[in-house]
Amino acid sequence: MNFQPDHDPPHEPQLSRDMRLSHAAVFCFALGGFMAFIAAPLKALRLHAASVEMGLVSTTSLFIYALGCAALMAVSNRIPPKRSVLLGCALNSLVLFAASSSETIPQLILSVGLMGATWSF
């Protein structure tokens, strides 16, 4: 019994250079975002946050991300994908710097919320 297919398997289309760069940028963006998502509660612990403040730090970014996806969908559809990725990465880098240099819990909550907004690009 020979179980070979009667036709050739489908070929994967080759990705263009821009798409490969976009995929690499999104991977780095997501990796940095997840690292910041883990580091934000640790920063809040270092600032002696109460349990309610820890909850706000942990949920603010995801809540604003969910709202931002719905609100910024029309904006991101008008911007070319390459520019959208670069804009999101640049804004996220600025927000990550702000989050790392925050000295109070409200500053940290604000920067984590802005981080969620940059993720929605």
Phi, psi and omega in degrees: 000129180247120184256036178277142181291155179281345183232164179288146176293151180295143180268141177284133177291145179284134178280141178287167180299319180297321179292322177296318178294321178295319178296320178294319179294318179294322178298313179296321178298313181292320179297314177296322179295317179291325176295319179291326179297326178280324185283334183298313176296329177293322176295321178295322176297321179294331178272009178062053180283146174282173183295323178294319178293324176297319177296320178295318179297320183286327186257343184299315183296318181290324178294314180290328175299315180296317177292321182293326178298318179289320184283322185266004181299317180293324180291315183289338175287335179276336181270137176301148185303322181296317179291324179297317179294315180295320179295315178298318179294318180294314179295322179295323178297318178296318181291322177297322176296318179296320180293322181288335181261007179289142184246351178231163180296316178300323176297319179294317179296319178296316181291326177291323175296319176294329176297319176297324178292323179289330177295332185281355174288000000 
